Amino acid sequence: MNRRNVCVLAVMLAVSPSLVLAAERGLAKATVAGKAVTIDYGRPELKGRDMLAQAEVGKPWRLGADDETTLKTEANLKFGTLSVPKGDYVLSATKVAEGQWQLNFAKSGADKAVLGSVPLALQKVEASVEMFTIDLSGKGTDGEVSMRWGTTGLKATFTGQ
């Protein structure tokens, strides 16, 4: 590598360290009620840490790394009693007590108005998952969102219209 290329690389790293440090992005997709539902999220790695155990009770967690975790749905969704109209949302999770989590929905955009929250079912994952993973599945009008990291799994079911 010549001196000029080294200088260019050094400037790029100094100006934008996030190019090197940014977490990989993930995209979970499903079809529910014949319509697209997608979640875009950052995929941090554990690197020997137990990040979910470090979560503070009552403090929302961004669900991933770097940029917000977003839900885009072309279907109206229903998580238990919470109605989520078609549109764009920001997702987070809150540890409400030891072993209890909830999924939070806020409108995307400038106002970030909170729509509501739903409980997440906690489950133990047999094989540890190094990189945070969100999956979406759909069958007819039924859907499920699941999150796995380390040996912890969290999930919620929903329906679409």
BAROSE-884516 format. One record per residue: x, y, z of N, C-alpha, C in turn; residue number from 1. Coordinates in steps of 0.001 Angstrom, whole numbers, plus 500000, padded with zeros to 6 digits. Layout:
site n_u=X n_v=Y n_w=Z ca_u=X ca_v=Y ca_w=Z c_u=X c_v=Y c_w=Z n=NUM;
...
END
This chain:
site n_u=500860 n_v=498827 n_w=500000 ca_u=500000 ca_v=500000 ca_w=500000 c_u=500898 c_v=501227 c_w=500000 n=1;
site n_u=500658 n_v=502138 n_w=499073 ca_u=501513 ca_v=503321 ca_w=499018 c_u=501096 c_v=504343 c_w=500075 n=2;
site n_u=501929 n_v=505338 n_w=500238 ca_u=501725 ca_v=506342 ca_w=501285 c_u=500402 c_v=507094 c_w=501112 n=3;
site n_u=500031 n_v=507405 n_w=499888 ca_u=498772 ca_v=508134 ca_w=499615 c_u=497567 c_v=507310 c_w=500062 n=4;
site n_u=497557 n_v=506005 n_w=499748 ca_u=496440 ca_v=505140 ca_w=500150 c_u=496344 c_v=505032 c_w=501664 n=5;
site n_u=497485 n_v=504976 n_w=502331 ca_u=497492 ca_v=504918 ca_w=503793 c_u=496892 c_v=506193 c_w=504367 n=6;
site n_u=497248 n_v=507339 n_w=503796 ca_u=496702 ca_v=508621 ca_w=504259 c_u=495192 c_v=508698 c_w=504045 n=7;
site n_u=494730 n_v=508262 n_w=502894 ca_u=493291 ca_v=508265 ca_w=502596 c_u=492554 c_v=507370 c_w=503581 n=8;
site n_u=493087 n_v=506186 n_w=503839 ca_u=492466 ca_v=505258 ca_w=504786 c_u=492442 c_v=505861 c_w=506184 n=9;
site n_u=493525 n_v=506496 n_w=506597 ca_u=493582 ca_v=507117 ca_w=507924 c_u=492541 c_v=508217 c_w=508060 n=10;
site n_u=492375 n_v=509030 n_w=507044 ca_u=491367 ca_v=510101 ca_w=507071 c_u=489970 c_v=509506 c_w=507150 n=11;
site n_u=489706 n_v=508469 n_w=506361 ca_u=488380 ca_v=507837 ca_w=506386 c_u=488059 c_v=507283 c_w=507769 n=12;
site n_u=489024 n_v=506643 n_w=508395 ca_u=488803 ca_v=506084 ca_w=509724 c_u=488620 c_v=507172 c_w=510770 n=13;
site n_u=489354 n_v=508260 n_w=510635 ca_u=489224 ca_v=509362 ca_w=511588 c_u=487888 c_v=510067 c_w=511448 n=14;
site n_u=487425 n_v=510238 n_w=510229 ca_u=486175 ca_v=510940 ca_w=509963 c_u=484982 c_v=510073 c_w=510310 n=15;
site n_u=485062 n_v=508800 n_w=510039 ca_u=483910 ca_v=507925 ca_w=510235 c_u=484297 c_v=506602 c_w=510875 n=16;
site n_u=484563 n_v=506603 n_w=512189 ca_u=484903 ca_v=505355 ca_w=512851 c_u=483750 c_v=504353 c_w=512833 n=17;
site n_u=482525 n_v=504831 n_w=512609 ca_u=481383 ca_v=503912 ca_w=512577 c_u=481468 c_v=502955 c_w=511397 n=18;
site n_u=482255 n_v=503298 n_w=510374 ca_u=482420 ca_v=502372 ca_w=509251 c_u=483057 c_v=501079 c_w=509708 n=19;
site n_u=483936 n_v=501157 n_w=510683 ca_u=484632 ca_v=499987 ca_w=511170 c_u=483866 c_v=499336 c_w=512318 n=20;
site n_u=483239 n_v=500136 n_w=513156 ca_u=482632 ca_v=499638 ca_w=514378 c_u=481147 c_v=499304 c_w=514252 n=21;
site n_u=480513 n_v=499619 n_w=513159 ca_u=479079 ca_v=499407 ca_w=513013 c_u=478733 c_v=497917 c_w=513042 n=22;
site n_u=477637 n_v=497608 n_w=513705 ca_u=477161 ca_v=496225 ca_w=513743 c_u=476505 c_v=495880 c_w=512412 n=23;
site n_u=476544 n_v=494616 n_w=512105 ca_u=475859 ca_v=494119 ca_w=510908 c_u=474363 c_v=494393 c_w=511057 n=24;
site n_u=473676 n_v=494654 n_w=509951 ca_u=472227 ca_v=494861 ca_w=509981 c_u=471528 c_v=493568 c_w=509593 n=25;
site n_u=470374 n_v=493344 n_w=510175 ca_u=469548 ca_v=492192 ca_w=509840 c_u=468191 c_v=492661 c_w=509354 n=26;
site n_u=467540 n_v=491836 n_w=508554 ca_u=466209 ca_v=492144 ca_w=508047 c_u=465362 c_v=490889 c_w=508173 n=27;
site n_u=464356 n_v=490948 n_w=509031 ca_u=463427 ca_v=489830 ca_w=509204 c_u=462173 c_v=490155 c_w=508403 n=28;
site n_u=461688 n_v=489172 n_w=507626 ca_u=460525 ca_v=489398 ca_w=506763 c_u=459525 c_v=488259 c_w=506909 n=29;
site n_u=458256 n_v=488613 n_w=506794 ca_u=457189 ca_v=487608 ca_w=506769 c_u=456003 c_v=488190 c_w=506013 n=30;
site n_u=455155 n_v=487302 n_w=505547 ca_u=453878 ca_v=487696 ca_w=504955 c_u=452789 c_v=487269 c_w=505923 n=31;
site n_u=451991 n_v=488236 n_w=506358 ca_u=450910 ca_v=487986 ca_w=507310 c_u=449652 c_v=488597 c_w=506714 n=32;
site n_u=448607 n_v=487811 n_w=506626 ca_u=447348 ca_v=488253 ca_w=506016 c_u=447586 c_v=488739 c_w=504583 n=33;
site n_u=448551 n_v=488113 n_w=503903 ca_u=448851 ca_v=488459 ca_w=502519 c_u=449629 c_v=489753 c_w=502338 n=34;
site n_u=450129 n_v=490321 n_w=503428 ca_u=450832 ca_v=491607 ca_w=503363 c_u=452209 c_v=491505 c_w=504010 n=35;
site n_u=453132 n_v=492353 n_w=503549 ca_u=454521 ca_v=492332 ca_w=504018 c_u=454656 c_v=492953 c_w=505406 n=36;
site n_u=455458 n_v=492280 n_w=506238 ca_u=455856 ca_v=492782 ca_w=507552 c_u=457371 c_v=492611 c_w=507620 n=37;
site n_u=458105 n_v=493685 n_w=507951 ca_u=459562 ca_v=493599 ca_w=508021 c_u=460086 c_v=494299 c_w=509273 n=38;
site n_u=461172 n_v=493759 n_w=509798 ca_u=461880 ca_v=494383 ca_w=510912 c_u=463334 c_v=494537 c_w=510491 n=39;
site n_u=463845 n_v=495765 n_w=510586 ca_u=465237 ca_v=496081 ca_w=510284 c_u=465929 c_v=496373 c_w=511608 n=40;
site n_u=467068 n_v=495707 n_w=511862 ca_u=467704 ca_v=495828 ca_w=513177 c_u=469217 c_v=495616 c_w=513091 n=41;
site n_u=469925 n_v=496128 n_w=514091 ca_u=471351 ca_v=495900 ca_w=514229 c_u=471600 c_v=494566 c_w=514904 n=42;
site n_u=472731 n_v=493916 n_w=514567 ca_u=473025 ca_v=492585 ca_w=515083 c_u=474330 c_v=492567 c_w=515882 n=43;
site n_u=474312 n_v=493078 n_w=517113 ca_u=475537 ca_v=493050 ca_w=517917 c_u=475916 c_v=491615 c_w=518291 n=44;
site n_u=477190 n_v=491443 n_w=518635 ca_u=477693 ca_v=490135 ca_w=519058 c_u=477921 c_v=490143 c_w=520564 n=45;
site n_u=477801 n_v=488977 n_w=521177 ca_u=478004 ca_v=488860 ca_w=522617 c_u=479462 c_v=489078 c_w=523018 n=46;
site n_u=480385 n_v=488470 n_w=522291 ca_u=481821 ca_v=488565 ca_w=522602 c_u=482088 c_v=488259 c_w=524068 n=47;
site n_u=481479 n_v=487167 n_w=524574 ca_u=481712 ca_v=486720 ca_w=525941 c_u=480894 c_v=487441 c_w=527001 n=48;
site n_u=480067 n_v=488384 n_w=526618 ca_u=479271 ca_v=489142 ca_w=527588 c_u=477880 c_v=488531 c_w=527720 n=49;
site n_u=477177 n_v=488833 n_w=528791 ca_u=475774 ca_v=488474 ca_w=528947 c_u=474995 c_v=489781 c_w=528998 n=50;
site n_u=474743 n_v=490327 n_w=527815 ca_u=474170 ca_v=491658 ca_w=527720 c_u=472748 c_v=491751 c_w=528277 n=51;
site n_u=471929 n_v=490745 n_w=528059 ca_u=470551 ca_v=490820 ca_w=528545 c_u=470500 c_v=490802 c_w=530068 n=52;
site n_u=471444 n_v=490116 n_w=530694 ca_u=471496 ca_v=490111 ca_w=532161 c_u=471862 c_v=491493 c_w=532694 n=53;
site n_u=472571 n_v=492279 n_w=531891 ca_u=472971 ca_v=493624 ca_w=532303 c_u=471867 c_v=494664 c_w=532107 n=54;
site n_u=470798 n_v=494293 n_w=531422 ca_u=469706 ca_v=495246 ca_w=531173 c_u=469098 c_v=495691 c_w=532501 n=55;
site n_u=468847 n_v=496994 n_w=532599 ca_u=468259 ca_v=497554 ca_w=533812 c_u=466743 c_v=497419 c_w=533765 n=56;
site n_u=466163 n_v=497007 n_w=534884 ca_u=464712 ca_v=496894 ca_w=534985 c_u=464096 c_v=498278 c_w=534772 n=57;
site n_u=463076 n_v=498343 n_w=533909 ca_u=462352 ca_v=499578 ca_w=533653 c_u=462965 c_v=500484 c_w=532597 n=58;
site n_u=464150 n_v=500151 n_w=532091 ca_u=464809 ca_v=501004 ca_w=531098 c_u=464711 c_v=500344 c_w=529719 n=59;
site n_u=464069 n_v=501023 n_w=528752 ca_u=463945 ca_v=500440 ca_w=527403 c_u=465311 c_v=500175 c_w=526775 n=60;
site n_u=465394 n_v=499067 n_w=526048 ca_u=466594 ca_v=498674 ca_w=525319 c_u=466277 c_v=498786 c_w=523833 n=61;
site n_u=467194 n_v=499268 n_w=523052 ca_u=466979 ca_v=499580 ca_w=521641 c_u=466692 c_v=498353 c_w=520772 n=62;
site n_u=466932 n_v=497159 n_w=521240 ca_u=466760 ca_v=495938 ca_w=520443 c_u=467754 c_v=495912 c_w=519289 n=63;
site n_u=468986 n_v=495746 n_w=519574 ca_u=469984 ca_v=495687 ca_w=518524 c_u=471070 c_v=496710 c_w=518774 n=64;
site n_u=471717 n_v=497136 n_w=517701 ca_u=472843 ca_v=498055 ca_w=517842 c_u=472754 c_v=499166 c_w=516809 n=65;
site n_u=473463 n_v=500225 n_w=517091 ca_u=473606 ca_v=501365 ca_w=516198 c_u=472266 c_v=502047 c_w=515940 n=66;
site n_u=471689 n_v=501916 n_w=514762 ca_u=470424 ca_v=502589 ca_w=514441 c_u=469240 c_v=501903 c_w=515122 n=67;
site n_u=468105 n_v=502602 n_w=515137 ca_u=466875 ca_v=502062 ca_w=515730 c_u=466449 c_v=500771 c_w=515039 n=68;
site n_u=465741 n_v=499952 n_w=515790 ca_u=465098 ca_v=498773 ca_w=515223 c_u=463725 c_v=499221 c_w=514751 n=69;
site n_u=463420 n_v=498968 n_w=513478 ca_u=462171 ca_v=499468 ca_w=512916 c_u=461286 c_v=498338 c_w=512412 n=70;
site n_u=459995 n_v=498544 n_w=512565 ca_u=458969 ca_v=497643 ca_w=512047 c_u=458221 c_v=498397 c_w=510961 n=71;
site n_u=458080 n_v=497755 n_w=509806 ca_u=457258 ca_v=498314 ca_w=508736 c_u=456218 c_v=497252 c_w=508412 n=72;
site n_u=454954 n_v=497616 n_w=508508 ca_u=453897 ca_v=496660 ca_w=508239 c_u=452876 c_v=497233 c_w=507268 n=73;
site n_u=452536 n_v=496436 n_w=506280 ca_u=451484 ca_v=496801 ca_w=505330 c_u=450128 c_v=496267 c_w=505794 n=74;
site n_u=450145 n_v=495475 n_w=506882 ca_u=448914 ca_v=494922 ca_w=507454 c_u=448641 c_v=495604 c_w=508793 n=75;
site n_u=447391 n_v=495676 n_w=509168 ca_u=447043 ca_v=496061 ca_w=510529 c_u=447328 c_v=494844 c_w=511397 n=76;
site n_u=448074 n_v=495048 n_w=512498 ca_u=448455 ca_v=493937 ca_w=513365 c_u=447788 c_v=494057 c_w=514723 n=77;
site n_u=447613 n_v=492907 n_w=515354 ca_u=447049 ca_v=492883 ca_w=516703 c_u=447911 c_v=491949 c_w=517554 n=78;
site n_u=448574 n_v=492523 n_w=518559 ca_u=449367 ca_v=491787 ca_w=519539 c_u=448536 c_v=491725 c_w=520808 n=79;
site n_u=447840 n_v=490627 n_w=521050 ca_u=446934 ca_v=490568 ca_w=522204 c_u=445871 c_v=491632 c_w=522059 n=80;
site n_u=445842 n_v=492579 n_w=523010 ca_u=444846 ca_v=493651 ca_w=522948 c_u=445386 c_v=494928 c_w=522279 n=81;
site n_u=446682 n_v=494934 n_w=521936 ca_u=447291 ca_v=496115 ca_w=521328 c_u=447131 c_v=496089 c_w=519812 n=82;
site n_u=446485 n_v=497097 n_w=519270 ca_u=446337 ca_v=497239 ca_w=517824 c_u=447475 c_v=498083 c_w=517278 n=83;
site n_u=448120 n_v=497574 n_w=516226 ca_u=449224 ca_v=498270 ca_w=515565 c_u=448796 c_v=498499 c_w=514115 n=84;
site n_u=448292 n_v=499703 n_w=513795 ca_u=447854 ca_v=499981 ca_w=512422 c_u=449021 c_v=499903 c_w=511439 n=85;
site n_u=448706 n_v=499595 n_w=510186 ca_u=449769 ca_v=499534 ca_w=509179 c_u=450554 c_v=500838 c_w=509206 n=86;
site n_u=451874 n_v=500720 n_w=509007 ca_u=452735 ca_v=501895 ca_w=509057 c_u=454133 c_v=501533 c_w=509509 n=87;
site n_u=454859 n_v=502552 n_w=509967 ca_u=456247 ca_v=502416 ca_w=510388 c_u=456368 c_v=502699 c_w=511881 n=88;
site n_u=457148 n_v=501850 n_w=512567 ca_u=457288 ca_v=501945 ca_w=514014 c_u=458735 c_v=501727 c_w=514432 n=89;
site n_u=459061 n_v=502216 n_w=515621 ca_u=460340 ca_v=501948 ca_w=516256 c_u=460061 c_v=500969 c_w=517388 n=90;
site n_u=460852 n_v=499890 n_w=517432 ca_u=460681 ca_v=498867 ca_w=518461 c_u=461781 c_v=498981 c_w=519512 n=91;
site n_u=461410 n_v=498692 n_w=520742 ca_u=462375 ca_v=498549 ca_w=521829 c_u=461822 c_v=497473 c_w=522755 n=92;
site n_u=462620 n_v=497060 n_w=523710 ca_u=462170 ca_v=496081 ca_w=524701 c_u=462533 c_v=496612 c_w=526078 n=93;
site n_u=461721 n_v=496258 n_w=527058 ca_u=461988 ca_v=496674 ca_w=528430 c_u=461937 c_v=495446 c_w=529329 n=94;
site n_u=462966 n_v=495323 n_w=530154 ca_u=462976 ca_v=494288 ca_w=531195 c_u=462115 c_v=494852 c_w=532326 n=95;
site n_u=460950 n_v=494242 n_w=532552 ca_u=460035 ca_v=494776 ca_w=533562 c_u=460277 c_v=494169 c_w=534938 n=96;
site n_u=460903 n_v=493003 n_w=534979 ca_u=461299 ca_v=492320 ca_w=536211 c_u=462250 c_v=491204 c_w=535795 n=97;
site n_u=462887 n_v=490571 n_w=536748 ca_u=463787 ca_v=489473 ca_w=536414 c_u=463006 c_v=488390 c_w=535673 n=98;
site n_u=463429 n_v=488083 n_w=534444 ca_u=462767 ca_v=487056 ca_w=533640 c_u=461506 c_v=487520 c_w=532941 n=99;
site n_u=461204 n_v=488819 n_w=532983 ca_u=460004 ca_v=489342 ca_w=532326 c_u=460375 c_v=490530 c_w=531445 n=100;
site n_u=459948 n_v=490455 n_w=530179 ca_u=460235 ca_v=491495 ca_w=529194 c_u=458962 c_v=491904 c_w=528484 n=101;
site n_u=458982 n_v=493108 n_w=527925 ca_u=457875 ca_v=493559 ca_w=527080 c_u=458440 c_v=494184 c_w=525818 n=102;
site n_u=457659 n_v=494101 n_w=524733 ca_u=458001 ca_v=494703 ca_w=523454 c_u=457254 c_v=496024 c_w=523351 n=103;
site n_u=457986 n_v=497112 n_w=523052 ca_u=457411 ca_v=498455 ca_w=522999 c_u=457319 c_v=498939 c_w=521560 n=104;
site n_u=456226 n_v=499613 n_w=521244 ca_u=455978 ca_v=500161 ca_w=519912 c_u=455833 c_v=501670 c_w=520013 n=105;
site n_u=456571 n_v=502397 n_w=519165 ca_u=456444 ca_v=503859 ca_w=519079 c_u=456348 c_v=504223 c_w=517605 n=106;
site n_u=455608 n_v=505260 n_w=517307 ca_u=455504 ca_v=505727 ca_w=515922 c_u=456884 c_v=506165 c_w=515446 n=107;
site n_u=457154 n_v=505882 n_w=514192 ca_u=458393 ca_v=506331 ca_w=513576 c_u=458227 c_v=507791 c_w=513193 n=108;
site n_u=459305 n_v=508510 n_w=513119 ca_u=459237 ca_v=509919 ca_w=512724 c_u=459599 c_v=510830 c_w=513867 n=109;
site n_u=459304 n_v=512100 n_w=513690 ca_u=459746 ca_v=513127 ca_w=514634 c_u=459097 c_v=513006 c_w=516008 n=110;
site n_u=457794 n_v=512673 n_w=516074 ca_u=457116 ca_v=512698 ca_w=517375 c_u=457371 c_v=511449 c_w=518222 n=111;
site n_u=457661 n_v=510318 n_w=517628 ca_u=457933 ca_v=509059 ca_w=518335 c_u=456891 c_v=508765 c_w=519419 n=112;
site n_u=455628 n_v=509056 n_w=519127 ca_u=454551 ca_v=508811 ca_w=520085 c_u=454479 c_v=507322 c_w=520421 n=113;
site n_u=454409 n_v=507014 n_w=521700 ca_u=454345 ca_v=505630 ca_w=522157 c_u=452962 c_v=505070 c_w=521875 n=114;
site n_u=452941 n_v=503940 n_w=521184 ca_u=451681 ca_v=503278 ca_w=520867 c_u=451262 c_v=502338 c_w=521995 n=115;
site n_u=452217 n_v=501599 n_w=522534 ca_u=451922 ca_v=500670 ca_w=523616 c_u=452967 c_v=499577 c_w=523708 n=116;
site n_u=452716 n_v=498608 n_w=524591 ca_u=453639 ca_v=497508 ca_w=524847 c_u=452879 c_v=496208 c_w=524992 n=117;
site n_u=453591 n_v=495105 n_w=524723 ca_u=453017 ca_v=493776 ca_w=524903 c_u=454031 c_v=492897 c_w=525622 n=118;
site n_u=453548 n_v=491944 n_w=526443 ca_u=454485 ca_v=491045 ca_w=527122 c_u=455167 c_v=490107 c_w=526124 n=119;
site n_u=456395 n_v=489751 n_w=526425 ca_u=457139 ca_v=488786 ca_w=525628 c_u=457281 c_v=487500 c_w=526431 n=120;
site n_u=457075 n_v=486375 n_w=525768 ca_u=457259 ca_v=485082 ca_w=526415 c_u=458754 c_v=484772 c_w=526437 n=121;
site n_u=459262 n_v=484404 n_w=527594 ca_u=460676 ca_v=484087 ca_w=527771 c_u=460877 c_v=482598 c_w=527581 n=122;
site n_u=461929 n_v=482244 n_w=526856 ca_u=462261 ca_v=480832 ca_w=526688 c_u=463771 c_v=480676 c_w=526681 n=123;
site n_u=464229 n_v=479500 n_w=527079 ca_u=465648 ca_v=479181 ca_w=527085 c_u=466022 c_v=478633 c_w=525717 n=124;
site n_u=467130 n_v=479115 n_w=525159 ca_u=467627 ca_v=478653 ca_w=523871 c_u=468715 c_v=477622 c_w=524147 n=125;
site n_u=468622 n_v=476454 n_w=523499 ca_u=469579 ca_v=475373 ca_w=523770 c_u=470998 c_v=475731 c_w=523368 n=126;
site n_u=471204 n_v=476126 n_w=522120 ca_u=472539 ca_v=476497 ca_w=521646 c_u=472667 c_v=478010 c_w=521688 n=127;
site n_u=473683 n_v=478505 n_w=522355 ca_u=473881 ca_v=479946 ca_w=522487 c_u=473988 c_v=480620 c_w=521122 n=128;
site n_u=473314 n_v=481761 n_w=520992 ca_u=473304 ca_v=482540 ca_w=519751 c_u=474244 c_v=483726 c_w=519957 n=129;
site n_u=475356 n_v=483764 n_w=519228 ca_u=476383 ca_v=484798 ca_w=519392 c_u=475909 c_v=486165 c_w=518900 n=130;
site n_u=475222 n_v=486190 n_w=517769 ca_u=474801 ca_v=487448 ca_w=517154 c_u=473289 c_v=487617 c_w=517346 n=131;
site n_u=472884 n_v=488753 n_w=517902 ca_u=471465 ca_v=489023 ca_w=518140 c_u=470667 c_v=488762 c_w=516866 n=132;
site n_u=469576 n_v=488019 n_w=517011 ca_u=468779 ca_v=487607 ca_w=515851 c_u=467296 c_v=487828 c_w=516107 n=133;
site n_u=466623 n_v=488443 n_w=515141 ca_u=465171 ca_v=488579 ca_w=515162 c_u=464625 c_v=487793 c_w=513979 n=134;
site n_u=463590 n_v=486994 n_w=514232 ca_u=462908 ca_v=486245 ca_w=513178 c_u=461437 c_v=486626 c_w=513175 n=135;
site n_u=460870 n_v=486654 n_w=511985 ca_u=459430 ca_v=486843 ca_w=511796 c_u=458911 c_v=485634 c_w=511042 n=136;
site n_u=457738 n_v=485155 n_w=511421 ca_u=457109 ca_v=484086 ca_w=510649 c_u=455629 c_v=484409 c_w=510501 n=137;
site n_u=455079 n_v=483939 n_w=509412 ca_u=453665 ca_v=484168 ca_w=509161 c_u=453037 c_v=482971 c_w=508490 n=138;
site n_u=451814 n_v=482671 n_w=508883 ca_u=451026 ca_v=481604 ca_w=508262 c_u=449582 c_v=482081 c_w=508263 n=139;
site n_u=449095 n_v=482446 n_w=507088 ca_u=447745 ca_v=483006 ca_w=507001 c_u=447684 c_v=484341 c_w=507712 n=140;
site n_u=446790 n_v=484446 n_w=508670 ca_u=446672 ca_v=485696 ca_w=509426 c_u=447476 c_v=485676 c_w=510727 n=141;
site n_u=448132 n_v=484553 n_w=511025 ca_u=448895 ca_v=484423 ca_w=512270 c_u=450374 c_v=484730 c_w=512042 n=142;
site n_u=450976 n_v=485425 n_w=512994 ca_u=452396 ca_v=485746 ca_w=512905 c_u=453070 c_v=485606 c_w=514253 n=143;
site n_u=454407 n_v=485549 n_w=514189 ca_u=455201 ca_v=485474 ca_w=515415 c_u=456504 c_v=486231 c_w=515197 n=144;
site n_u=456910 n_v=486990 n_w=516200 ca_u=458216 ca_v=487630 ca_w=516209 c_u=459007 c_v=486984 c_w=517343 n=145;
site n_u=460232 n_v=486573 n_w=517035 ca_u=461078 ca_v=485980 ca_w=518074 c_u=462457 c_v=486624 c_w=518022 n=146;
site n_u=463049 n_v=486766 n_w=519196 ca_u=464377 ca_v=487349 ca_w=519344 c_u=465227 c_v=486376 c_w=520139 n=147;
site n_u=466474 n_v=486188 n_w=519706 ca_u=467382 ca_v=485273 ca_w=520401 c_u=468745 c_v=485930 c_w=520536 n=148;
site n_u=469320 n_v=485772 n_w=521738 ca_u=470668 ca_v=486256 ca_w=521985 c_u=471202 c_v=485499 c_w=523179 n=149;
site n_u=472378 n_v=484916 n_w=523030 ca_u=472910 ca_v=484071 ca_w=524092 c_u=472001 c_v=482869 c_w=524243 n=150;
site n_u=471587 n_v=482578 n_w=525455 ca_u=470683 ca_v=481449 ca_w=525697 c_u=469270 c_v=481927 c_w=526021 n=151;
site n_u=468969 n_v=483182 n_w=525693 ca_u=467648 ca_v=483742 ca_w=525962 c_u=466869 c_v=483928 c_w=524669 n=152;
site n_u=465617 n_v=483518 n_w=524711 ca_u=464696 ca_v=483750 ca_w=523608 c_u=463486 c_v=484504 c_w=524126 n=153;
site n_u=462985 n_v=485425 n_w=523323 ca_u=461779 ca_v=486199 ca_w=523648 c_u=460879 c_v=486155 c_w=522436 n=154;
site n_u=459562 n_v=485975 n_w=522643 ca_u=458682 ca_v=485953 ca_w=521494 c_u=457306 c_v=486496 c_w=521831 n=155;
site n_u=456623 n_v=486904 n_w=520752 ca_u=455239 ca_v=487384 ca_w=520860 c_u=454507 c_v=486941 c_w=519588 n=156;
site n_u=453267 n_v=486577 n_w=519770 ca_u=452426 ca_v=486218 ca_w=518615 c_u=451511 c_v=487385 c_w=518285 n=157;
site n_u=451068 n_v=487408 n_w=517036 ca_u=450168 ca_v=488478 ca_w=516601 c_u=449326 c_v=487967 c_w=515455 n=158;
site n_u=448314 n_v=488740 n_w=515107 ca_u=447487 ca_v=488445 ca_w=513952 c_u=447483 c_v=489671 c_w=513049 n=159;
site n_u=447194 n_v=489430 n_w=511785 ca_u=447160 ca_v=490516 ca_w=510811 c_u=445830 c_v=490569 c_w=510085 n=160;
site n_u=445506 n_v=491761 n_w=509598 ca_u=444276 ca_v=491965 ca_w=508834 c_u=444620 c_v=492702 c_w=507561 n=161;
END
